[in-house]
Every structure is written in structure tokens, then in C-alpha cells.
Amino acid sequence: MKPRQTTLWQYLWYTLYIVGVAVIVLLWWRATGHTTTPAKASAEMAAGNLTGLVGTYAILWQLVLLGRLTFLENTFGLEKLTWLHKWNGYLALIFILLHGLFLIWGYGAFAHAGFIKQLLDFMANWDDVLKATLGTIILIVAVCMSIGIVRRGFKYETWYFVHLFIYLAILLAFSHQLSVGSDLAGNRPFQLFWYLLYALSVGSLLAWRFGRPLWLFYYHQLKVEKIVRETPSIVSIYVTGRHLNQLHYQPGQFMIWRFLTKDLWWQAHPFSLSTAPNGNYLRCTVKQVGDFTRQLPALKPGTPVLLDGPHGHFTAAHLTGPRLLLIAGGSGITPLRALLEQLPAAATDVVLIYAARTAADLALRPEIESLAARHHVTVHYILSAAQAPGMAHGLLNAAHIKQFVPDAASREVMLCAPPAMMDAITAALHHLGVPRHAVHTERFAY
């Protein structure tokens, strides 16, 4: 989704974060900070204690930022939360590394020991420091794997499971803080505050990331009804259950899907809902591009389904005008197909551009053309790897968009496509004069 203007609720969350840091600094100062002297060892040990506390605080916020808390997502939007999660993770790692370095230098200076000797002494003779060191290594690996250029070299499953180990790193840090943390030792108010931080962050994670999906599974008893092949590489998965009229979502949103078979139960992936709410079934339409998605056509009717969601702000709720341009690339048609089913009443002039490799790759085409006829939507197709009567040919670019929609600059745009294509088309739209605030996108790639 396009960057939003900072709202009052966002400022309140930022303030809460800063207040937490301020409380930590105050409690640290009252515990041991006020005893710091100009001596080198004392100053470095004090800095080590403080950076460790602030670094752990930032890690706990990581659990909250992407804990799938609906109210937080409604405030920031998924893309902004992902951005905050990334940079807060970098901040946490910096403080945790500084924590270790300051303490090694400080205690080493005090004991007249070198860096390596003092590090080995910590791990061999201090309670839980070895655990904390392992937790730090886990954090370093997770952060490094989150860097875009590195992340592309790993499968989603590898990235996902490494990040699960962050929970272990947090537990290791907790025991380390209680056993050797001089600021917490014997300091009841500080201990209670620290317990509260852990309870709120871990509790919110357990409730929203695990508890809510389990409740949806129990209440709706979701299961696969059938699999329909849409194209040679795309299938639609129909899911039925109880009380589906009470499972509220908006066209354009996505769920995180987990199919409970012996081979797939441990994997969860985000897929857009490809129909508007109907009370009878849910549907996702998925392109087979990896090990997980290639196994989906083999799902048997009756397979239990665990869902987390709905998530996302790629919906018509943000549209304000009557003139709308929808652009889909490949399987990016799925949320736009759902949007076509329930277009806003104000959207009286709608154009859809659908880009694919070949005509055979145009998923859901009969449904799209039926909905387009019903809502008087103009549809343009463009194929990159083939030619077909009545369809343009080539990679979608600014010239094509101008040809299809000469007045694109005056329209709101909803764009869903693979990341590289989305970047290229966004640049093309800006080149054509479409304001940045009028281009709506959403990414949920890991």
C-alpha cells in the first residue's frame, strides 16, 4: 500500500515505544547507573548494562510488530509494519552487540584480561552467558537473512524456521538477565516492569499469532472442498466450513493458509482470497512456483485447513474517486478479481489491465469477463511471451498503459503483480503523471 500520512494513533504507538525506553533508562539509573564513575571500566560496564536492556526491549517489540495484531495492522498497514519490524530488528542487533562488547571491554579492563580471554571467562564461569551468546548468534543469523539481497538466496521455509528460533533467543536472554543482570537483582520494581514487558509481548504473540487461528479452526471447522485447475500452472482451492457468513473479510485481503497434511502442516503461506465474501466457501487461487505450491493440486477433499487472517489493506476502502485503473500481473489477478465482484458504487469508470505470459496463463478469465460485463469494466490483455488476437504483446510499460488508458494520470490505481514487475509498473505510472498517493499496492512476500 502507498505510504500513509502519519496518524494520531501512529504517533501514540511511537510515543509508547519511547516512553518504554525512558522508563528503562530511569530504572537503570536508579538501580546501578547512578553509581557510574569516570573510570573506564565502570563507564563501559554501565554502558553494557544499558545497551543490553534497550536491545532486549527492542527485541520484544519485534514480537509485537509482526505478531499479526489486527488493531496494530489497521493503524500502520502491513507494509509499514514490515518496514518498522526490519529497522527495529537492526536497532536491536546493534544494541545487543554493543552490550556484549562494552561488557567484555569493561570487565576485561577491570581484570586486566584481553578481549578473547574475557569472552571465554564469561561463557565458562558466568551463569547463562553461554545461552545468551547462542541467542545473540541466532539473532545475527536472522537479521542477516532478512537483508533483501541475502534473503533471495533462501527458500521461504528456511527463512521462516530461522526466524522461529528468535523465540528461543528471547528465552535464553530472559534467563541470562535474571541470573546475572545486576540492574534486576534485588530490584523488585524493575523486575516487575521486566516481567510485564515479557508478558505483554509474548502474550500478544501467543494470542494473535497462535490462539486466534486455532479458534477460527475450531469454530469454522475449515476443510478443502475441491481443487480446480485454472491454467497449467494455477489452481484454485475451495474451502468450506461452518458459519462462514461470520468470517468477515474484504475483497483484496489475504489469509495465511496452512493445510494439515503430513507433508504440509508445518508450512504456512499467504495467499489472497480470490472471491468476495459469499457465506458458502473461501477460495485462494495459487500459482505453482515452489516446492510448497507444487504440492497443492494433490490436496484431498476433506483436508483440514488452518487460517490466519484476514490481513492487508489492499481493499476498496481506500478508494475515493469514480475513475479506477486495476493492473494485474500473473497471479496478481486474484485480489483484483475479488475486488471486481464488489466494486464501490462510486467507481463508475473502471479499466483493468491484465498481463500474463501467454493466453493460457490468464487465470480466472471467464469469471473476470463476466464480472467486467456486469460492472461495465473495460479489460485489456497483454502477453509477454506469445501473441493472440485482440491482445497486446510485450512487457507492460508506460507506452502500453498510455495506449490503453490515456487518462491514467487522473485515476486511482490498484496494482498487484510480482515484486519486480510491481516496481517497474509503479515507475511507469509515476512517469505518466500518476501521483504517488494514487497508486495502491501491497506486498506480503517474506
N, C-alpha and C positions, 0 to 999 in steps of 0.2 A: 504494500500500500504506500502511496505517496507520503512523504514526511508531513506530519501534522503540526499545527501550531501548538505550542506547549499550553496545556490547560491548567486550571486551578488544582485539579486532582493530581496531575503530574507533579506540580510544584509541592504539593503536600507529601507525596511519596519521597521526592528528593529531600525535603526537609526532615522527614522521618529518618532517612539514611544518615544525614549529617548530625542530627540530634543523637543518634546511636553512637557515632564516633565521639561526639563531645562527652557523652556520659562515660564512655570507656576511658577517655583521657583524664576526666575528673577523678574517677575511681582509682585509676592507676596512680595518679599524683598523690592522692590521699593514702594509698597503700605503700608504695615504695618510691614513687617519683620525687617526692619532696626531700628524700634523703640523698639524692644525687649530688655529687661533689664535682668540682672541675677536674678531678683526677681522671686520667684517660680510661682506666679500666671501669670506673664507676659510671662514667658517661656512656661508654659503649654497652655496658650491661643494661643500663636503663633504656637505651635506645632499642636494644634487643628485645626487652620485655614488651615495650610499647608496640613495636612493629609486629611482634607475634600476635598480640591481642587484636590489633586492627586488621591484620591479614586474615585471622580466623573469622572475624566479623564479616569481612568481605566474602569469604568462602560460604558462610551461612546464607548470605544474601543470594548466592548462586542457586541455592536450593529453591529460593522463593521466586527468582526472576523467570526461571523456566520450569516451575513446578506445576504449570498448566492451571493456574488460578484464574478462573473466569473473570473475576472483578478486576484483576490486575491487567489482563489482556484487553478488557474493554476500555481501560484507561489509556494504555500506551499503544495498543496494536501489537500484533505478533512480531513484525519486523523490528519495531523499536525495542521491544523486549529482548529480541535476539541480539541486537546491537549493544544494549546495556549489559547483557549477560557476557558478551565477548570482552568488552573493555573492563568490566568489573573483574572478570577472570584474570586478565593481565595484571590488574592492580593487586589482586590477592596474591598472585605468584610473586610479584616484586616484593611485597611486604614480607611474605614468608621467607623468601631468600635472604632479605636484609636481616630478618630476625635471626636466622642461623649464623650469618656472617658476623653480625655485631656481637653475638654471644661468644662465638669462637674467639674473636679478636679480644674481647674484654676479659674473659676468663683465662685466655692464653697469656695476656699481658700480666694478669694478676699472679699466675702460676709460673711465669717465665717459660712458657711452653710454646712451641711452634704451632702453626695452623693445623697440620696433619695430626700432630701428637694430641692436641687439644680435642680435635674432632673424634679421634679414636677413644679418647678418655670419656667423652660424652656418651658415646654409643655403648661402651663397655661397662661403665660404672654409674651412670645416671638412669634412674627409673624411667622406662618408657621412651627414652630418647631415640633408641633404635627404631621403635614403632613410628615415632614422629618422622624420622628420616625416611622410612619407607613411604609414609604418607606424602612427604614432600616430593619424592621421586614420582609417585603416581600423579600428583598434581602437575608436575613438569611435563610428563608424557601427555596428559590430557590436554593441557594448554597448547603444546606444540602440535598435536594432532588437529586442533581447532583452527590453526592458521590455514587459510584458504589454499595456498599453493601446495602445502603438505597434505591437507585433508583429501585432496583429489586422488592421492595415491592409495587410499584405503577404501575397502568396502564399507558400506553403511554399517553392517553388523559389527565390524571391527571397531569402528569409531564409537558405536553405541555402547559396546561392552567395556571398553576402556573407560568411558565416562561413568559407567556404573560403579567402577572402582573408586570414584571420588567419594562415594558414601563410606567406603572403608577408610579412606584417608581421613575423613571427618571424625570417624570413631577413634582412630588412632590418635588424632590430635587432641580429642577430648580427654582421653586417659592421661596423655602426656601433660596437659595443662593442670589437671587436678593433682598429679603426683609431684611435679617439680615446679609448678608455677608459683613463684614467690609472691605475686600480687594477689593470688586467690587464697593462698594458705592462711587459714585462720581469719579470713576476711568474709564474714557472713553476708553483708550486703552485696559485695562483689560476686560471691558465689551464687547468690540467688538471682542476680541480674544475668549471670552467665547461663545458669540453668534455664532461665526464661527465654533467652535468645535461642538456645538449642531446642527448647520445647516448641516455640513458635515456628521456627524454620523447618525442623524435621516434621512437626505435626502437620503443617500445611502441605508439605510434600506427600506425606502418607495419606492425608485426607483427599487431596485433589488428584494426585497422580495415580494412586492405587485404590483408595476407597471408593471414589466416585465411579470409575469404570466397573468395579466389582458390583456396585449397587445397580448400575444400568444392566449388567449381565444378569443379575438375579431377577430384577423387576421385569425386564422386557424379554428374557429368555430368547436371545437373538440366535439365529441359525441360518446357514446358507439354504436358500430355496432352489436356486438353479444358476447355472453358468451359461451365458450366451456369448458366442464369438461374434464380435462386431467387424473385425478385419483380421487378416492373417496374424497380426501381432497384438491385437487389442481384444480384451474380453470384458464383459460386464458381469458383475457378481450381484445377484439379487439376494437380499437378506430379509427375512420375515421374523415376526415375534409378537409379543403381546403388547397392548396399549401403545402402539406406535404413534397414535394421534397425540400422545403426551410427550413424545420425544421431539422437542422443538428445535428447529434449525432454520436458517435462512438459505435460500439458493445462493450458491457461490462459496459456502463454507465447506470445511473438510473435517473428517474424523480421522483418528488414528486407529487402524484396523489390526486386530490380532486374531488369526484363525487357529483354533485349538485342535490341531492335528499333531501327531507325534514328531513331525518334521518341522512344523512352522510355529508352534505355540510360543517359542522363545523370541520370536521376531515381531515387532510392531512397526507399521509403516503408515505415513499419512497419505490418504487419497481423498480427493474431492468427491462430494456427493453429486451424482450426475442427473438427479431428478429433484424437483421441488418436493416439499413435504406432501404426502398423499394419504398418510394414515394406514397404508396397506403394506408397504415394503420400503426398504432403503436400497440404494444402488450405488456402487462405485464402478467406474469404467477405467481399466488399468492397462497400460502398455507393458508388454513383456520385454524388459530391458536388463534384468539382472537375475541372479540365482533365485531370489525370493519370488519375483513376479512370474518367472517361467514355470513355477510350480502351481500357480493359482488355477489354471484351467483344469487341473486334476482334482480340485476340491469336490467332495461328495456332498449331495444334498443332505441336510441334517447336521453338517459340521457346525459346532458351536462357534460363536463369534463374540469376541470381547472388544467393545468400542470405547474410545475416549474422545469426548467432544460434545457438541461441535466446537470448532475453533475457527478463527480467521475473521477478517473484516473485508473480504473481497465480495461485498454484497451491494445491493441496490440502495441500501440505507444511506449511502454517502452521495448519491446522485441528486442533483438539484435542477437540472435543465431538461428540456424536451428532446434535445439533439444528442444522440449517443452513438459512439463507434465502439464496436466489440471486435477485438483481434485475438484470434486463437492460433497457436502453433502446435500441431500434432495433438498429443493427448491433453493439451491445454484447453481443448474444446469442452471438457467435462463440466467445469463450473459454469461456463458460459451457456451451455445447453440448459442447465438448471435455471439460470437467470432468464433465458428466453421464455421459460414456462410461466414465470411470474414477473414480467416486466412492470415497472412502476407505471401507474396510469398517466403520469405526466410525460413519459417517454413516447412521444408521438412520431419521432423521426429517427429510426434505428437502422444502422448498417452493420453487417457482420462480415469480416474478412477472415476466411479460414484457410490457413496454409498447411500443406502436408507434402510428403514426398511424391506420392502417386495417388490416383483416384481411388485405388483400393485401400489406401490408408486413411480415407476420410471417414472416421468413425462417427456413428450415430447420424449419418447423413439423412436418412428418411425422416427421422424424428425432427431434425433441425429444419428441414424444408417444410414439414408440416406445421411446426410452430411458427416459422417465418411467415408462411401464408396466413396463419391465423392472426398474427400480430402486425402484419404489413411491414415485415423486416426485409430489407434488401440484402441479399447474400452474394458475396464474391468469393470464388475459389482461386487459389494459386498453388501450383505444383512445382516443386523444386527439381524433381528427378524424372519427370515424364511430361508428356503433352496430352491434352484431352480437349475435345470440342467444348467450347464455351468456358474454358478455364484458362487463366493466365499461366505463364511459365516463368520460372526463375525464383531466386531467393527474394522474399518480400523486402522491399526497400522503400525509401521515401518517394521515388518516382511512381511505384505501384500504388502506394497509398494516395498520392495526389491524383492519380488517374481514376481510382475507384471512388474517392471521396474528396472532391475538390475543396470542400469547405471543412476539412478536418480540423483546421485551427479553431473553429468555432464550436467544436464538440467536446463533450467529456468522453474519455477513452477508458475502457476496461480491457486490460491486456493480460493474457495468460499464455505462457509458452515456456520452453526450456530456458534456463538462465541466460545462456549466451545469446539466444535469439531475442529474449526479452530486452537485454541490454542494447542490442543493435536497433531494435524497433523503437525503443524509448528515445535513443539518439535521433533516429529518423523523424519521429514525431516532433521533437524539440526543433529540429531543422525546419520543419514545416510550419513552425509557429505555434504549436500546441503548448499552452502554459504547463509548467511542471505540476502545478496543483490540480490540473485537469486530467492527469494520467494516473489511473488507479491500477496498481499491481499488488501482488502478494507472493512471497516466496516461502515455501516450507521445506526446501532442500536442507539436508543436515549440514 
